[in-house]
Amino acid sequence: MTHDLDRRAFLQTGATLAASASLATRAVAQPQVVIPTAPVTGAIATGIIGTGGRGTADLGAVLEHGKVAAVCDVKADRMKAAADVAMRDTPAQYADYRRVLDRKDIEAVVIATPPHLHAEMAVAALQAGKHVYCEKPVAITPASVAQVVKAVKASGKVFIAGQQLRSYKRLGAAVGKIRAGAIGDVLMIKAQRHSESDLSHTGTSADWFFDVEKSGGYLIEMSVHNLDLCNWAIGATPLKAAGFGGILLYKDDPPGRSIMDGYTLSYDYPGGVKLYFTQMVFHPKGLPGGGQFVHVYGQKGACDLMGDTSVYPLDGKAPPAELVPKMEEAPNAHMLAFYECIRGKGTNPADITVGATGALTAIMGHQAITTGKVVEWKTIAGDLS
Ligand SMILES: NC(=O)c1ccc[n+]([C@@H]2O[C@H](COP(=O)([O-])OP(=O)(O)OC[C@H]3O[C@@H](n4cnc5c(N)ncnc54)[C@H](O)[C@@H]3O)[C@@H](O)[C@H]2O)c1
């Protein structure tokens, strides 16, 4: 798979994602870290469930801030490869995730399996008394999102969704300033996630990604990051969604494909704020307007949250002004936040409310496209409290 490096560049240089995104990459990068040779003192014993592309990246973050007590994967070669990476901590290896949950010494788990398995595994882990770092999306149906919400509330354990944009200091500062009125009231957002080609048909996740029942498709599996950022900037979840999409180019490619490769969505938010979002995987290299952006338009000007966040004044008379300065992002800050919350320090940047609302925003859009109807938040979100 080809994810990560372009976004790592974004974090380190402040360059725009729009300029760097090319293939249909899924991860948002963790900056490279040097793994300590000795475990962190008082490290929290953690099991990694699912040791494919993302689980192995998360494992690196656990090695930096915690202890890898177990690795788990139904594919023995991936599990062994992960155990080799984590050899410092001599983790146990299990093919069945329930054996990880049986281990009383394991306090926390990272769930990095395909999305259709997240809810079952997260609920079981919480009921077994584990803290949970659950990769995004939290779940891919309204009912399974609700199950996770219920289990988190009943458990008293820390639950963090793998929506790591929420731990980027610069984004947090930019969103804070927008919400405080730096560009006036937010009126509209135009956002997109365009890439030059489909996700790899032979990569590690190809055996589930193209099945909508397992991944939710590009919209739910990938763009949960982008849509959550829009919700964050607006400070609300949408009231309604409408949209159109389909398998436009990659018909039956790979064979049996059931996920869309292009769609457009419109969301209506409280106060009349609008969001227009598109995703597609056939934006030719070199054609202007590709990549990713989140253009936030306010009464006084606009900025790109996925770019350098400069504010372009509405009257165009002054040059773009810096909204927030460039900041050094701490490596693996999201995983560190998870452990800090377990220790009772700090606030959870992506708690179950963030995880559930992000997933439901994407699910709502998916339902709008597949039913051809306007879908209302209340019909899919129910009572999130
Ligand atoms: N936060 C991010 O930016 C980011 C980036 C990439 C992927 N992800 C998410 O991480 C998750 C995994 O994605 P990936 O790219 O690593 O996929 P992957 O296919 O590379 O890895 C998934 C692994 O889970 C294993 N698995 C499947 N069923 C299992 C089971 N019952 N028990 C144990 N292991 C099982 C598979 O064998 C595979 O090794 C997805 O939810 C994806 O959305 C998040």
PDBQT file of the ligand as one rigid body, heavy atoms in Angstrom, charges set to zero:
ROOT
HETATM    1  N1  LIG A 401      -6.444   6.159  11.189  1.00  0.00    +0.000 N 
HETATM    2  C1  LIG A 401      -6.042   6.052   9.937  1.00  0.00    +0.000 C 
HETATM    3  O1  LIG A 401      -5.589   7.022   9.329  1.00  0.00    +0.000 OA
HETATM    4  C2  LIG A 401      -6.120   4.718   9.254  1.00  0.00    +0.000 A 
HETATM    5  C3  LIG A 401      -5.313   4.443   8.138  1.00  0.00    +0.000 A 
HETATM    6  C4  LIG A 401      -5.442   3.208   7.508  1.00  0.00    +0.000 A 
HETATM    7  C5  LIG A 401      -6.363   2.296   7.964  1.00  0.00    +0.000 A 
HETATM    8  N2  LIG A 401      -7.133   2.600   9.036  1.00  0.00    +0.000 N 
HETATM    9  C6  LIG A 401      -8.144   1.663   9.532  1.00  0.00    +0.000 C 
HETATM   10  O2  LIG A 401      -7.481   0.542  10.108  1.00  0.00    +0.000 OA
HETATM   11  C7  LIG A 401      -8.263  -0.628   9.894  1.00  0.00    +0.000 C 
HETATM   12  C8  LIG A 401      -7.409  -1.678   9.214  1.00  0.00    +0.000 C 
HETATM   13  O3  LIG A 401      -6.977  -1.183   7.953  1.00  0.00    +0.000 OA
HETATM   14  P1  LIG A 401      -5.653  -1.765   7.270  1.00  0.00    +0.000 P 
HETATM   15  O4  LIG A 401      -5.326  -0.903   6.127  1.00  0.00    +0.000 OA
HETATM   16  O5  LIG A 401      -4.618  -2.005   8.307  1.00  0.00    +0.000 OA
HETATM   17  O6  LIG A 401      -6.182  -3.158   6.736  1.00  0.00    +0.000 OA
HETATM   18  P2  LIG A 401      -5.364  -4.523   6.576  1.00  0.00    +0.000 P 
HETATM   19  O7  LIG A 401      -6.184  -5.436   5.761  1.00  0.00    +0.000 OA
HETATM   20  O8  LIG A 401      -3.985  -4.188   6.128  1.00  0.00    +0.000 OA
HETATM   21  O9  LIG A 401      -5.269  -5.069   8.075  1.00  0.00    +0.000 OA
HETATM   22  C9  LIG A 401      -6.371  -5.632   8.743  1.00  0.00    +0.000 C 
HETATM   23  C10 LIG A 401      -5.882  -6.875   9.444  1.00  0.00    +0.000 C 
HETATM   24  O10 LIG A 401      -6.929  -7.406  10.241  1.00  0.00    +0.000 OA
HETATM   25  C11 LIG A 401      -6.806  -8.819  10.179  1.00  0.00    +0.000 C 
HETATM   26  N3  LIG A 401      -8.041  -9.459  10.592  1.00  0.00    +0.000 N 
HETATM   27  C12 LIG A 401      -9.171  -9.678   9.850  1.00  0.00    +0.000 A 
HETATM   28  N4  LIG A 401     -10.091 -10.322  10.590  1.00  0.00    +0.000 NA
HETATM   29  C13 LIG A 401      -9.533 -10.527  11.807  1.00  0.00    +0.000 A 
HETATM   30  C14 LIG A 401     -10.000 -11.143  13.003  1.00  0.00    +0.000 A 
HETATM   31  N5  LIG A 401     -11.228 -11.693  13.084  1.00  0.00    +0.000 N 
HETATM   32  N6  LIG A 401      -9.159 -11.189  14.068  1.00  0.00    +0.000 NA
HETATM   33  C15 LIG A 401      -7.923 -10.655  13.994  1.00  0.00    +0.000 A 
HETATM   34  N7  LIG A 401      -7.426 -10.061  12.880  1.00  0.00    +0.000 NA
HETATM   35  C16 LIG A 401      -8.233  -9.988  11.814  1.00  0.00    +0.000 A 
HETATM   36  C17 LIG A 401      -6.436  -9.086   8.730  1.00  0.00    +0.000 C 
HETATM   37  O11 LIG A 401      -5.894 -10.381   8.555  1.00  0.00    +0.000 OA
HETATM   38  C18 LIG A 401      -5.441  -7.964   8.464  1.00  0.00    +0.000 C 
HETATM   39  O12 LIG A 401      -4.116  -8.360   8.707  1.00  0.00    +0.000 OA
HETATM   40  C19 LIG A 401      -9.470  -0.172   9.082  1.00  0.00    +0.000 C 
HETATM   41  O13 LIG A 401     -10.541   0.094   9.945  1.00  0.00    +0.000 OA
HETATM   42  C20 LIG A 401      -9.023   1.105   8.436  1.00  0.00    +0.000 C 
HETATM   43  O14 LIG A 401     -10.077   1.988   8.179  1.00  0.00    +0.000 OA
HETATM   44  C21 LIG A 401      -7.018   3.785   9.705  1.00  0.00    +0.000 A 
ENDROOT
TORSDOF 0
